[in-house]
Amino acid sequence: MKYVCIHGHFYQPPRENPSLEAIELQDSAYPYHDWNERITAECYAPNGTSRLLDDQQRIVKLVNNYGQISFNFGPTLLLWMEQKSPDVLELIKQADKESQQRFGGHGSAMAQVYNHMIMPLAHPRDKETQVIWGIRDFVYRFGRRPEGMWLPETAVDIPTLEVLAAQGIRFTILAPRQAKRVRAQSGRSWKDVSGDRIDPSRAYQIRLPSKKTMALFFYDGPISQGVAFEGLLSDGKKFADRLMSGFSDERTWPQLAHIATDGESYGHHHHYGEMALTYALNSIENGGVAKLSAYRLSGGLTLRLGLGFQFRLTLREELGGDPLKNRAFEIFTHATRAMPTAEQQGVEVP
């Protein structure tokens, strides 16, 4: 089976004047009062009521994109939205509830560390604070505990993954350049996957020094790049076709084609990008070749999307700490058995 998952990372930095606890007029955001208002009007709100057009350019229906993708919102942005744009916040929360029905009990929303902190550069106490605050804000907003957590810039090191695992986070998303090599647990030979060569259609699981585990999804770099910088959102059909190009008939396991970009690509960075997203989602959903999915885990640490082998993964720590420690950690990992849907029975990993 083939699955498509589109992740949007939505974030704005706090723009409030600390003395006033309010955002002052920002002339560059004209005709809006400030950039939060402008980006909300161009992106956050339109994605909650995006227009799907027919061949005659007539509106067929309005779609809440958030319920069909994977997404995270920065807690500080949601705090502003709660005060200034509660109707949009309600659309986002409602989408997460509806997506739980669509995706077998797993919501579209992921948590984010509280501020946009580069975690490998943080003090250990700050790492823990950022994760705990991010989880608590998520529970307050969405009424459930998060399964996954977004790391700003996907910056990661082993201590950060340890904090996530200690707090019950079960997966995160990384860039393909952050993996170095893999091997089958039962084998002896290594496969070098450095230089963005890790297979993004598989889900991986890393075993940490504490013996805890963390599931890792490495997004498709070229397609993500196309969305962010190459005008892929100028045409919804082209976008859908490019997503489908992430599959290969040579693979014998259930495949996941997934991308991760700034969520603001869909409407703010690329005007009407939310409509291209809506068209692509509708095209894939009705095409019969692949199913839409969020990042999902089943009971224990069995991934719904993955493969039935064990791997050893070398995860590169690119940031943080002593530069002399900027090295690769060889950690035993597991890529888990596939379980495509909540309704289908899968083979549990021992």
Secondary structure, DSSP 8 states (H G I E B T S, - for coil): -EEEEEEEEE------BTTTTB----GGGTTSSSHHHHHIIIIIHHHHSEEEE-TTS-EEEEE-GGGGSEEEE-HHHHHHHHHH-HHHHHHHHHHHHHHHHHTTT--SEEEE-SS---GGGS-HHHHHHHHHHHHHHHHHHHSS--SBEE-GGG---HHHHHHHHHTT--EEEE-GGGEEEEEETT----EE-TTTTS-TTSEEEEE-TTS-EEEEEE--HHHHHHHHHS-GGG-HHHHHHHHHTT--TT--S-EEEEEEEEGGGBTTTBTTHHHHHHHHHHHHHHHSS-EE----B-STT-BSSS-S-EEEEEEE--SSS-GGG--EEEEEEE-------SSS------
